[in-house]
Amino acid sequence: MDMKFFKKRTTNQTNEQVQSNEASTPDIRSLQTTCHVEDNIEKLKTAFSSTQDFDTRYFSNGDQKYGMAFIKTIVKKDIIDHFLIEPLVINSSLSPANLPVAHVSAYTCFEDIINNMLDGNIALFKEGDTACYLVEAADFKTRSIEEPASEQSIRGSHEGFVEKIEDNLNLIRKRVKTENLVVKTKTLGSYPKATAALFYINGKADPEVIEKIEKKLDSIHLDTAINTEVIQNYIEDSVYSPFPQILNTEKPNRVAHHLSMGAVGLMTEGSSTVFLMPITFFTFFHAADDIESRFYISSFERILRLFALFLAITLPSFYIALVSFDFEIIPLNLVANVKGSLENIPYSPLIEALIMVVILELLKESAIRLPSSVSPTIGVVGALVIGTAIVQANLVSNTMLIVIAITAISAFTIPNQEVAQMIRILNFPLIIITYIFGLVGIAIGFTLIIYHLCELESMGKPYLAPVAPFNFKSLSKMLFKIPFKKES
């Protein structure tokens, strides 16, 4: 009992000491710089006292003293010696603002200085000068430009975005060569801060949409790391809807195409995903290949994808409705086959469908998580071994196996992964409601889905346009790729 008391007392004393130390440590970010190099460097040492990759350097030119601070793991070392120390030592009249580097900015607030250092800049102080000169020297490692794994193309560009904003804007400007391309850089969040770039073509993008997006971005004040999922939650009009209201892509040619159509793009540092808005529901069924393919091929594939969506959502539910309620709808020459496949199954079609859907989802997830050299094996094991064994064991009918296989193939044809995942979610409630109400359940489910789609908006624009509100000309352009005519 006494030992527990002393241990608890010691823990309380330790917590009090930590709180006392935190209270006694001044908020460095709110302070201003002074004209003394040592004083400024010491404040930065206090701010970065918990990390071991913080480094400082001192040098002088006669009576003039300089000091610099930087995070050595994210700066280019050659800039320190060849473009900072050497010019200032050789030329005593050289001002730090005129150093032979890409960019130099001056600040007097430690919050700005610390934020810039975290971006890979070097903080340079001069004795007798209250300004801190931030020298651009970032050396963040990035991967090479390659084709995105989720948006592979047969025809056209194979370039994809990377995790660096400057490189991504380079890829966009290579395709959108106009002075009307506007790029606005924004800082999101409170601490830590995230960098984002908003871009659009002036004269094509809707000013109201731009203003709405900027207001939503300015409302992000979080004390956690900001990623694309957080930004999407803030921007989307209906966060709890299973349908995505923002198109995400990693293909520069696709971004260039949508910018020319009046879309607004958004990218963040550290992510290769670009958000495009406003969009409609039918935009998700346009693939990157459609831009480069001939018009009749693109048109056929767009209609095929919409048909695949219908199959992926309704086929399991429709099969359950037929075998549970409306067996007479099945053609007579198929009744014996379907009935025979169900004779030895010990439970209802609902349990059958749920078993197969869950197994299919497990196979998908395991194939994604495993290394690429092993994941094809999962497809073979799932399709051949598990499929054959589960039918022979009379756990699932062979007809249900065919239905689920067609459903999976239909879902794979949809270009957008978010919509494909949405189908996986909608399958479960539709299967259950169909088992209760039969074909009427499918009608109820589809009515609710269509009603929800009509209510949705993307940046204030109708999500189901041009169906609701109906516009025949726009619908034709959405479903069919119109060929470009030669100029006479």
TIDO-124059 format. One record per residue (C-alpha): residue in one letter; x, y negated, z negated; residue number from 0. Coordinates in nm, 4 decimals. Each point is the difference from the previous one (the first is absolute). Layout:
REM TIDO-124059
['A' [X Y Z] NUM]
...
END
This chain:
REM TIDO-124059
['M' [0.0000 0.0000 0.0000] 0]
['D' [0.2777 -0.2437 -0.0992] 1]
['M' [0.2044 0.0792 0.3127] 2]
['K' [-0.3014 -0.0737 0.2222] 3]
['F' [-0.0475 -0.3306 -0.1791] 4]
['F' [0.3630 -0.1019 0.0557] 5]
['K' [-0.0104 0.1093 0.3672] 6]
['K' [-0.3145 -0.2016 0.0571] 7]
['R' [0.1524 -0.2980 -0.1821] 8]
['T' [0.3160 0.0224 0.2143] 9]
['T' [-0.2073 0.0125 0.3193] 10]
['N' [-0.1980 -0.3060 -0.1067] 11]
['Q' [0.3214 -0.1887 -0.0790] 12]
['T' [0.1412 0.0897 0.3435] 13]
['N' [-0.3158 -0.1239 0.1744] 14]
['E' [0.0125 -0.3217 -0.2012] 15]
['Q' [0.3637 -0.0518 0.0999] 16]
['V' [-0.0821 0.0534 0.3695] 17]
['Q' [-0.2904 -0.2439 -0.0218] 18]
['S' [0.2235 -0.2490 -0.1835] 19]
['N' [0.2697 0.0289 0.2682] 20]
['E' [-0.2572 -0.0443 0.2783] 21]
['A' [-0.1431 -0.3034 -0.1761] 22]
['S' [0.3453 -0.1542 -0.0484] 23]
['T' [0.0977 0.0559 0.3671] 24]
['P' [-0.0992 -0.3107 0.1950] 25]
['D' [-0.2080 0.0271 0.3161] 26]
['I' [0.2826 -0.0526 0.2488] 27]
['R' [-0.2364 -0.0344 0.2953] 28]
['S' [-0.1532 -0.3198 -0.1357] 29]
['L' [0.3360 -0.1757 -0.0485] 30]
['Q' [0.1773 -0.2432 0.2321] 31]
['T' [0.3630 0.0176 0.1078] 32]
['T' [0.2676 -0.2260 -0.1467] 33]
['C' [0.3171 -0.1453 0.1514] 34]
['H' [0.2203 0.2541 -0.1822] 35]
['V' [0.0903 0.3218 0.1814] 36]
['E' [0.0616 0.2037 -0.3170] 37]
['D' [-0.3341 -0.0996 -0.1507] 38]
['N' [-0.1955 0.0997 0.3118] 39]
['I' [0.1826 0.3310 0.0420] 40]
['E' [-0.0603 0.0893 -0.3655] 41]
['K' [-0.3740 -0.0566 0.0421] 42]
['L' [-0.0031 0.2374 0.2975] 43]
['K' [0.1996 0.2552 -0.1997] 44]
['T' [-0.2688 -0.0181 -0.2669] 45]
['A' [-0.2760 0.0461 0.2577] 46]
['F' [0.1725 0.3043 0.1538] 47]
['S' [0.1458 0.1364 -0.3243] 48]
['S' [-0.1759 0.3363 0.0391] 49]
['T' [0.1516 0.0900 0.3372] 50]
['Q' [0.3560 0.1049 0.0804] 51]
['D' [0.0041 -0.0983 0.3687] 52]
['F' [-0.0072 -0.3723 -0.0825] 53]
['D' [0.3387 -0.1570 0.0763] 54]
['T' [0.1672 -0.3428 -0.0187] 55]
['R' [0.3041 -0.1617 0.1608] 56]
['Y' [0.1916 -0.3186 -0.0857] 57]
['F' [0.2456 -0.1909 0.2178] 58]
['S' [0.1320 -0.3544 0.0342] 59]
['N' [0.1510 -0.2437 0.2473] 60]
['G' [0.2265 -0.2289 -0.1967] 61]
['D' [-0.2122 -0.1669 -0.2626] 62]
['Q' [-0.3279 0.1168 0.1574] 63]
['K' [-0.1460 0.3089 -0.1667] 64]
['Y' [-0.2541 0.2395 0.1541] 65]
['G' [-0.1935 0.2980 -0.1299] 66]
['M' [-0.2282 0.2495 0.1689] 67]
['A' [-0.2420 0.2673 -0.1156] 68]
['F' [-0.1546 0.2825 0.2015] 69]
['I' [-0.1337 0.3536 -0.0140] 70]
['K' [0.2829 0.1958 0.1565] 71]
['T' [-0.2122 0.2917 0.1222] 72]
['I' [-0.2072 -0.2134 0.2398] 73]
['V' [0.2454 -0.2577 0.1435] 74]
['K' [0.2607 0.0141 0.2762] 75]
['K' [0.3425 -0.0015 -0.1643] 76]
['D' [0.1832 -0.1529 0.2993] 77]
['I' [-0.2098 -0.3178 -0.0217] 78]
['I' [0.1324 -0.0678 -0.3515] 79]
['D' [0.3671 -0.0006 0.0996] 80]
['H' [-0.0030 -0.1242 0.3603] 81]
['F' [-0.2950 -0.2418 0.0121] 82]
['L' [-0.0197 -0.1366 -0.3562] 83]
['I' [0.3288 0.0120 -0.1894] 84]
['E' [0.2381 -0.0436 0.2935] 85]
['P' [-0.1663 -0.3108 0.1590] 86]
['L' [-0.0436 -0.1755 -0.3358] 87]
['V' [0.3609 0.0690 -0.1073] 88]
['I' [0.1511 -0.1104 0.3321] 89]
['N' [-0.2155 -0.3117 0.0478] 90]
['S' [-0.0446 -0.1992 -0.3203] 91]
['S' [-0.2398 -0.2454 0.1685] 92]
['L' [-0.2390 0.2730 0.1183] 93]
['S' [-0.3417 -0.0148 -0.1629] 94]
['P' [-0.1659 0.3329 -0.0983] 95]
['A' [-0.3023 -0.1100 0.2031] 96]
['N' [0.2158 0.0095 0.3160] 97]
['L' [0.1476 0.3471 -0.0406] 98]
['P' [0.0397 0.2014 0.3258] 99]
['V' [-0.2833 0.2432 -0.0796] 100]
['A' [-0.3455 0.0627 0.1428] 101]
['H' [-0.1972 -0.1834 -0.2673] 102]
['V' [0.0687 -0.2000 -0.3176] 103]
['S' [-0.2720 -0.1409 -0.2261] 104]
['A' [0.0270 -0.2034 -0.3205] 105]
['Y' [-0.2082 0.0456 -0.3168] 106]
['T' [0.0087 -0.1312 -0.3553] 107]
['C' [-0.2590 0.2305 -0.1609] 108]
['F' [0.1205 0.3368 -0.1272] 109]
['E' [-0.3245 0.1695 0.1056] 110]
['D' [0.0747 -0.0820 0.3654] 111]
['I' [0.3648 0.0980 -0.0456] 112]
['I' [-0.0816 0.3397 -0.1532] 113]
['N' [-0.2630 0.0779 0.2643] 114]
['N' [0.2475 -0.0824 0.2770] 115]
['M' [0.2702 0.2130 -0.1602] 116]
['L' [-0.2416 0.2924 -0.0070] 117]
['D' [-0.0453 -0.0546 0.3744] 118]
['G' [0.3740 0.0497 0.0520] 119]
['N' [0.1231 -0.3605 -0.0164] 120]
['I' [0.3187 -0.1163 -0.1746] 121]
['A' [-0.0343 -0.2774 -0.2604] 122]
['L' [0.2866 -0.2509 0.0359] 123]
['F' [0.0636 -0.2712 -0.2622] 124]
['K' [0.2349 -0.2991 0.0242] 125]
['E' [0.1343 -0.1770 -0.3080] 126]
['G' [-0.1623 -0.3431 -0.0317] 127]
['D' [-0.2884 0.0918 0.2334] 128]
['T' [-0.3419 0.0894 -0.1438] 129]
['A' [-0.1090 0.1803 0.3156] 130]
['C' [0.0344 0.3748 0.0462] 131]
['Y' [0.0803 0.0955 0.3597] 132]
['L' [-0.1607 0.3274 0.1087] 133]
['V' [0.1950 0.1632 0.2820] 134]
['E' [-0.1800 0.2578 0.2123] 135]
['A' [0.1949 0.3275 -0.0233] 136]
['A' [-0.2618 0.2753 -0.0270] 137]
['D' [0.1121 0.3519 0.0846] 138]
['F' [-0.3118 0.2122 -0.0451] 139]
['K' [0.0313 0.3348 0.1732] 140]
['T' [-0.2660 0.0837 0.2586] 141]
['R' [-0.0625 0.2929 0.2269] 142]
['S' [0.0338 -0.0190 0.3763] 143]
['I' [-0.2965 -0.0747 0.2252] 144]
['E' [-0.1692 0.3251 0.0983] 145]
['E' [-0.3412 0.1321 0.0958] 146]
['P' [-0.2520 0.0220 -0.2884] 147]
['A' [-0.0826 0.3581 -0.0947] 148]
['S' [-0.3708 -0.0839 -0.0383] 149]
['E' [-0.0363 -0.1787 0.3380] 150]
['Q' [0.2000 0.1923 0.2550] 151]
['S' [-0.0549 -0.0994 0.3621] 152]
['I' [0.0286 0.1931 0.3239] 153]
['R' [0.0151 -0.3092 0.2160] 154]
['G' [0.1247 -0.3510 -0.0687] 155]
['S' [0.2186 -0.1408 -0.2752] 156]
['H' [0.1429 0.2337 -0.2635] 157]
['E' [0.1210 -0.2770 -0.2314] 158]
['G' [-0.1372 -0.0275 -0.3505] 159]
['F' [0.0160 -0.2490 -0.2832] 160]
['V' [0.2499 0.0303 -0.2853] 161]
['E' [0.0006 -0.1288 -0.3585] 162]
['K' [0.1524 -0.3409 0.0760] 163]
['I' [-0.2143 -0.3002 0.0972] 164]
['E' [0.2685 -0.1631 0.2176] 165]
['D' [0.0456 0.3148 0.2087] 166]
['N' [-0.3752 0.0443 0.0390] 167]
['L' [-0.0513 -0.3604 0.1099] 168]
['N' [0.2814 0.0541 0.2491] 169]
['L' [-0.1937 0.2909 0.1535] 170]
['I' [-0.3183 -0.2078 0.0155] 171]
['R' [0.1626 -0.3081 0.1540] 172]
['K' [0.1630 0.2239 0.2608] 173]
['R' [-0.3523 0.0796 0.1220] 174]
['V' [-0.1877 -0.3224 -0.0802] 175]
['K' [0.2130 -0.2652 0.1675] 176]
['T' [-0.1962 -0.3155 -0.0705] 177]
['E' [0.0583 -0.3098 -0.2091] 178]
['N' [-0.3554 0.0412 -0.1312] 179]
['L' [0.0981 0.3018 -0.2099] 180]
['V' [-0.0237 -0.1329 -0.3558] 181]
['V' [0.1851 0.1696 -0.2880] 182]
['K' [-0.0707 -0.1005 -0.3601] 183]
['T' [0.2086 0.1456 -0.2826] 184]
['K' [-0.1728 0.0394 -0.3361] 185]
['T' [0.1091 0.1053 -0.3484] 186]
['L' [-0.2479 0.2312 -0.1717] 187]
['G' [-0.0418 0.0862 -0.3663] 188]
['S' [0.1368 -0.1492 -0.3193] 189]
['Y' [0.2839 0.2286 -0.1068] 190]
['P' [0.1553 0.1743 0.1839] 191]
['K' [-0.0780 -0.1971 0.3130] 192]
['A' [-0.0559 0.1528 0.3444] 193]
['T' [0.0615 -0.1591 0.3388] 194]
['A' [-0.2641 0.0195 0.2723] 195]
['A' [-0.0277 -0.1413 0.3515] 196]
['L' [-0.3306 -0.1076 0.1549] 197]
['F' [0.0075 -0.0399 0.3779] 198]
['Y' [-0.2427 -0.0730 0.2836] 199]
['I' [-0.0240 -0.1749 0.3367] 200]
['N' [-0.1183 -0.3572 -0.0398] 201]
['G' [-0.3063 -0.0617 0.2158] 202]
['K' [-0.1077 0.3650 0.0064] 203]
['A' [-0.0411 0.0824 -0.3701] 204]
['D' [-0.3082 -0.1279 -0.1834] 205]
['P' [0.1007 -0.2843 -0.2408] 206]
['E' [-0.2683 0.1110 -0.2477] 207]
['V' [0.1486 0.3504 -0.0123] 208]
['I' [0.3501 -0.1432 -0.0547] 209]
['E' [-0.1222 -0.2230 -0.2825] 210]
['K' [-0.1858 0.2888 -0.1636] 211]
['I' [0.3063 0.2266 0.0110] 212]
['E' [0.2257 -0.2716 -0.1435] 213]
['K' [-0.2408 -0.0614 -0.2886] 214]
['K' [-0.0068 0.3709 -0.0817] 215]
['L' [0.3791 0.0224 0.0112] 216]
['D' [0.0334 -0.3049 -0.2260] 217]
['S' [-0.2305 0.1681 -0.2532] 218]
['I' [0.2483 0.2846 -0.0597] 219]
['H' [0.1521 -0.0666 -0.3439] 220]
['L' [0.1216 0.3347 -0.1297] 221]
['D' [0.2863 0.0920 -0.2319] 222]
['T' [0.0549 0.3335 0.1755] 223]
['A' [0.1760 0.1035 0.3190] 224]
['I' [-0.2156 -0.0978 0.2977] 225]
['N' [-0.0328 0.2564 0.2778] 226]
['T' [-0.2193 0.0314 0.3081] 227]
['E' [-0.2776 0.1751 -0.1934] 228]
['V' [-0.0254 -0.2918 -0.2460] 229]
['I' [-0.0133 -0.2536 0.2842] 230]
['Q' [-0.2650 0.2030 0.1812] 231]
['N' [-0.2169 0.0047 -0.3127] 232]
['Y' [0.0205 -0.3791 -0.0261] 233]
['I' [-0.0688 -0.0648 0.3693] 234]
['E' [-0.2779 0.2465 0.0786] 235]
['D' [-0.3540 -0.1299 -0.0407] 236]
['S' [-0.1333 0.3308 -0.1397] 237]
['V' [0.2694 0.1768 -0.2015] 238]
['Y' [-0.2210 0.2914 -0.1089] 239]
['S' [-0.1085 0.0920 0.3515] 240]
['P' [0.1495 0.3240 0.1393] 241]
['F' [0.0400 -0.1754 0.3352] 242]
['P' [0.3191 -0.2053 0.0498] 243]
['Q' [-0.0647 -0.3596 0.1100] 244]
['I' [0.3624 -0.0694 0.0968] 245]
['L' [0.1922 0.1722 0.2765] 246]
['N' [0.3508 0.1078 -0.0989] 247]
['T' [0.2611 0.0891 0.2587] 248]
['E' [0.3751 0.0418 0.0400] 249]
['K' [0.0079 -0.0604 0.3773] 250]
['P' [0.1201 -0.3419 0.1262] 251]
['N' [-0.1730 0.0364 0.3379] 252]
['R' [-0.3305 0.0604 -0.1743] 253]
['V' [0.0481 -0.3072 -0.2186] 254]
['A' [0.0821 -0.2125 0.3059] 255]
['H' [-0.3172 0.1224 0.1724] 256]
['H' [-0.2240 -0.0857 -0.2957] 257]
['L' [0.1655 -0.3396 -0.0491] 258]
['S' [-0.0861 -0.0860 0.3599] 259]
['M' [-0.3613 0.0950 -0.0799] 260]
['G' [-0.0143 -0.2460 -0.2923] 261]
['A' [0.0970 0.2214 -0.2936] 262]
['V' [0.2052 -0.1172 -0.2990] 263]
['G' [0.2950 0.2110 -0.1170] 264]
['L' [0.1480 0.0418 -0.3465] 265]
['M' [0.3185 0.1791 -0.1047] 266]
['T' [0.1912 0.0283 -0.3265] 267]
['E' [0.3669 0.0448 -0.0812] 268]
['G' [0.0780 0.3629 -0.0746] 269]
['S' [-0.2819 0.1486 0.2079] 270]
['S' [-0.0110 0.1033 0.3653] 271]
['T' [-0.3786 -0.0382 0.0129] 272]
['V' [-0.1630 -0.3018 0.1645] 273]
['F' [-0.3605 -0.0944 -0.0792] 274]
['L' [-0.2229 -0.1299 0.2812] 275]
['M' [-0.3317 -0.1783 -0.0579] 276]
['P' [-0.2807 -0.0562 0.0706] 277]
['I' [-0.0831 0.3305 0.1629] 278]
['T' [-0.3083 0.2080 0.0780] 279]
['F' [-0.0781 0.3632 -0.0725] 280]
['F' [0.0643 0.0991 0.3615] 281]
['T' [0.3537 -0.1426 -0.0075] 282]
['F' [0.1120 0.3004 -0.2057] 283]
['F' [-0.0666 0.2264 0.2977] 284]
['H' [0.2427 -0.1851 0.2265] 285]
['A' [0.3454 0.1588 0.0070] 286]
['A' [0.3315 -0.1652 0.0834] 287]
['D' [0.0094 0.2067 0.3213] 288]
['D' [-0.3185 -0.1687 0.1223] 289]
['I' [0.1891 -0.3234 0.0665] 290]
['E' [0.2358 0.1682 0.2481] 291]
['S' [-0.2301 0.2684 0.1487] 292]
['R' [-0.2193 -0.0267 0.3089] 293]
['F' [-0.3497 -0.1293 -0.0627] 294]
['Y' [-0.1954 0.3209 0.0681] 295]
['I' [0.2279 0.2076 -0.2253] 296]
['S' [-0.0263 -0.2507 -0.2861] 297]
['S' [-0.3776 -0.0301 0.0412] 298]
['F' [-0.0497 0.3782 -0.0033] 299]
['E' [0.2176 0.0426 -0.3092] 300]
['R' [-0.1806 -0.2773 -0.1898] 301]
['I' [-0.3372 0.1665 0.0574] 302]
['L' [0.1520 0.3388 -0.0867] 303]
['R' [0.1258 -0.1375 -0.3332] 304]
['L' [-0.3447 -0.1357 -0.0894] 305]
['F' [-0.1509 0.3392 0.0830] 306]
['A' [0.2692 0.1624 -0.2160] 307]
['L' [-0.0999 -0.2319 -0.2866] 308]
['F' [-0.3614 0.1140 0.0330] 309]
['L' [0.1073 0.3664 -0.0010] 310]
['A' [0.2379 -0.0398 -0.2944] 311]
['I' [-0.2698 -0.1592 -0.2176] 312]
['T' [-0.3074 0.2044 0.0977] 313]
['L' [0.1088 0.3473 0.1145] 314]
['P' [0.0379 0.1675 -0.3446] 315]
['S' [-0.3232 -0.1619 -0.1217] 316]
['F' [-0.1860 0.0939 0.3181] 317]
['Y' [0.1093 0.3635 -0.0306] 318]
['I' [-0.1144 0.0150 -0.3634] 319]
['A' [-0.3386 -0.1482 0.0971] 320]
['L' [-0.0466 0.2600 0.2746] 321]
['V' [0.0860 0.3103 -0.2023] 322]
['S' [-0.1785 -0.1195 -0.3173] 323]
['F' [-0.3193 -0.1655 0.1299] 324]
['D' [-0.0436 0.0045 0.3771] 325]
['F' [0.1196 0.3389 0.1223] 326]
['E' [-0.2596 -0.0060 0.2793] 327]
['I' [0.1906 -0.2783 0.1788] 328]
['I' [0.2901 0.2373 0.0712] 329]
['P' [-0.0316 0.1649 0.3464] 330]
['L' [-0.1254 0.3591 -0.0159] 331]
['N' [0.3135 0.1468 0.1563] 332]
['L' [0.2082 -0.1549 -0.2821] 333]
['V' [-0.2280 0.0796 -0.2926] 334]
['A' [0.1282 0.3565 -0.0405] 335]
['N' [0.3648 -0.1097 -0.0008] 336]
['V' [-0.0531 -0.2808 -0.2507] 337]
['K' [-0.2250 0.2119 -0.2216] 338]
['G' [0.2473 0.2881 0.0087] 339]
['S' [0.2882 -0.2215 -0.1091] 340]
['L' [-0.1995 -0.1148 -0.3046] 341]
['E' [-0.1231 0.3411 -0.1238] 342]
['N' [0.2925 0.0927 -0.2234] 343]
['I' [0.0753 -0.3518 -0.1319] 344]
['P' [-0.0860 -0.0028 -0.3746] 345]
['Y' [-0.0858 -0.3714 -0.0291] 346]
['S' [-0.1761 -0.2845 0.1776] 347]
['P' [0.1270 -0.1904 0.3087] 348]
['L' [0.0621 -0.3013 -0.2270] 349]
['I' [0.2624 0.1897 -0.2006] 350]
['E' [0.1431 0.1361 0.3252] 351]
['A' [0.0410 -0.3472 0.1439] 352]
['L' [0.1485 -0.1452 -0.3183] 353]
['I' [0.2529 0.2856 -0.0239] 354]
['M' [0.1162 -0.0505 0.3581] 355]
['V' [0.0115 -0.3808 -0.0228] 356]
['V' [0.2064 0.0172 -0.3205] 357]
['I' [0.2382 0.2583 0.1509] 358]
['L' [0.0395 -0.2176 0.3098] 359]
['E' [0.0818 -0.3049 -0.2129] 360]
['L' [0.2545 0.2001 -0.1990] 361]
['L' [0.1674 0.1149 0.3214] 362]
['K' [0.0122 -0.3587 0.1305] 363]
['E' [0.1528 -0.1362 -0.3194] 364]
['S' [0.2556 0.2787 -0.0286] 365]
['A' [0.1048 -0.0459 0.3637] 366]
['I' [0.0524 -0.3734 -0.0612] 367]
['R' [0.2012 0.0438 -0.3219] 368]
['L' [0.2286 0.2766 0.1233] 369]
['P' [0.3151 -0.0718 0.2044] 370]
['S' [-0.0543 -0.0223 0.3754] 371]
['S' [0.1975 0.3204 0.0554] 372]
['V' [-0.2381 0.1968 -0.2240] 373]
['S' [-0.3399 -0.1673 0.0578] 374]
['P' [-0.0777 0.1817 0.3327] 375]
['T' [0.0114 0.3252 -0.1973] 376]
['I' [-0.2954 -0.1202 -0.2069] 377]
['G' [-0.2083 -0.0310 0.3177] 378]
['V' [0.0809 0.3557 0.1001] 379]
['V' [-0.0647 0.1344 -0.3509] 380]
['G' [-0.3246 -0.1946 -0.0319] 381]
['A' [-0.1400 0.0764 0.3438] 382]
['L' [0.0995 0.3659 0.0314] 383]
['V' [0.0603 0.1542 -0.3405] 384]
['I' [-0.2487 -0.1876 -0.2212] 385]
['G' [-0.2646 -0.0296 0.2736] 386]
['T' [0.0082 0.3695 0.0870] 387]
['A' [0.0195 0.1155 -0.3614] 388]
['I' [-0.2858 -0.2175 -0.1240] 389]
['V' [-0.2336 0.1255 0.2742] 390]
['Q' [0.0944 0.3667 -0.0477] 391]
['A' [-0.0588 -0.0353 -0.3734] 392]
['N' [-0.3549 -0.1291 0.0735] 393]
['L' [0.0656 -0.3199 -0.1921] 394]
['V' [-0.0851 -0.2186 0.3014] 395]
['S' [-0.1822 0.0852 0.3232] 396]
['N' [0.1874 -0.0149 0.3288] 397]
['T' [-0.2582 -0.2486 0.1297] 398]
['M' [0.0770 -0.2401 -0.2847] 399]
['L' [0.3704 0.0424 0.0730] 400]
['I' [-0.0594 -0.1094 0.3608] 401]
['V' [-0.2101 -0.2982 -0.1128] 402]
['I' [0.2676 -0.1243 -0.2411] 403]
['A' [0.2737 0.0501 0.2612] 404]
['I' [-0.1903 -0.2119 0.2551] 405]
['T' [-0.0586 -0.2625 -0.2699] 406]
['A' [0.3725 -0.0167 -0.0785] 407]
['I' [0.0981 -0.0263 0.3680] 408]
['S' [-0.2554 -0.2792 0.0502] 409]
['A' [0.1392 -0.1951 -0.2960] 410]
['F' [0.3548 0.0339 0.1354] 411]
['T' [-0.0961 -0.1811 0.3226] 412]
['I' [-0.0774 -0.3255 -0.1852] 413]
['P' [0.3034 -0.2340 0.0321] 414]
['N' [-0.0395 -0.1797 -0.3328] 415]
['Q' [0.0953 0.1931 -0.3137] 416]
['E' [-0.2246 -0.2054 -0.2297] 417]
['V' [-0.3093 0.0846 0.2065] 418]
['A' [0.1042 0.3662 0.0093] 419]
['Q' [0.0260 -0.0021 -0.3807] 420]
['M' [-0.3375 -0.1738 -0.0211] 421]
['I' [-0.1547 0.2925 0.1931] 422]
['R' [0.1470 0.2421 -0.2528] 423]
['I' [-0.1727 -0.1938 -0.2797] 424]
['L' [-0.3384 -0.0288 0.1764] 425]
['N' [-0.0127 0.3725 0.0778] 426]
['F' [-0.0601 0.0970 -0.3630] 427]
['P' [-0.3148 -0.2093 -0.0735] 428]
['L' [-0.1451 0.0781 0.3443] 429]
['I' [0.0444 0.3741 -0.0541] 430]
['I' [-0.1721 -0.0170 -0.3401] 431]
['I' [-0.2925 -0.2181 0.1127] 432]
['T' [-0.0536 0.2237 0.3042] 433]
['Y' [-0.0112 0.3128 -0.2159] 434]
['I' [-0.2790 -0.1639 -0.2034] 435]
['F' [-0.2102 -0.1573 0.2784] 436]
['G' [0.1065 0.1764 0.3201] 437]
['L' [0.0009 -0.1983 0.3254] 438]
['V' [-0.1849 -0.2777 -0.1817] 439]
['G' [0.3071 -0.0304 -0.2230] 440]
['I' [0.2209 -0.0641 0.3044] 441]
['A' [-0.2429 -0.2708 0.1133] 442]
['I' [0.0026 -0.1573 -0.3471] 443]
['G' [0.3792 0.0107 -0.0181] 444]
['F' [0.0469 -0.1511 0.3443] 445]
['T' [-0.2555 -0.2722 -0.0710] 446]
['L' [0.1882 -0.0991 -0.3153] 447]
['I' [0.3325 -0.0030 0.1874] 448]
['I' [-0.1358 -0.2162 0.2844] 449]
['Y' [-0.1660 -0.2356 -0.2491] 450]
['H' [0.3278 -0.0360 -0.1894] 451]
['L' [0.1938 -0.0654 0.3228] 452]
['C' [-0.2485 -0.2722 0.0980] 453]
['E' [0.0534 -0.1701 -0.3363] 454]
['L' [0.3804 0.0011 0.0188] 455]
['E' [0.2055 -0.2956 0.1209] 456]
['S' [0.3641 -0.0452 0.0912] 457]
['M' [0.1121 -0.3523 -0.0897] 458]
['G' [-0.3585 -0.1180 0.0348] 459]
['K' [-0.0495 0.1658 0.3405] 460]
['P' [-0.2559 0.2821 0.0564] 461]
['Y' [0.1728 0.3351 -0.0479] 462]
['L' [-0.2298 0.1947 0.2325] 463]
['A' [0.0137 -0.2542 0.2824] 464]
['P' [-0.0813 0.0176 0.2868] 465]
['V' [-0.2681 0.2531 -0.1015] 466]
['A' [-0.1377 -0.2103 -0.2856] 467]
['P' [-0.0507 -0.2712 0.1144] 468]
['F' [-0.0409 0.1639 0.3398] 469]
['N' [0.1962 -0.1360 0.2948] 470]
['F' [-0.0017 0.2238 0.3072] 471]
['K' [0.2921 -0.1706 0.1746] 472]
['S' [0.2247 0.0145 -0.3065] 473]
['L' [-0.1034 0.3607 -0.0672] 474]
['S' [0.0992 0.0978 0.3539] 475]
['K' [0.3431 -0.1580 -0.0481] 476]
['M' [0.0374 0.1739 -0.3341] 477]
['L' [-0.0850 0.3464 0.1331] 478]
['F' [0.1519 -0.0302 0.3464] 479]
['K' [0.3348 -0.1453 0.0945] 480]
['I' [-0.0651 -0.2489 0.2801] 481]
['P' [0.2707 0.0062 0.2719] 482]
['F' [0.1861 -0.3216 0.0779] 483]
['K' [-0.0793 -0.1180 0.3514] 484]
['K' [0.2669 -0.1262 0.2326] 485]
['E' [0.0056 -0.3742 0.0496] 486]
['S' [-0.1091 -0.0960 0.3501] 487]
END
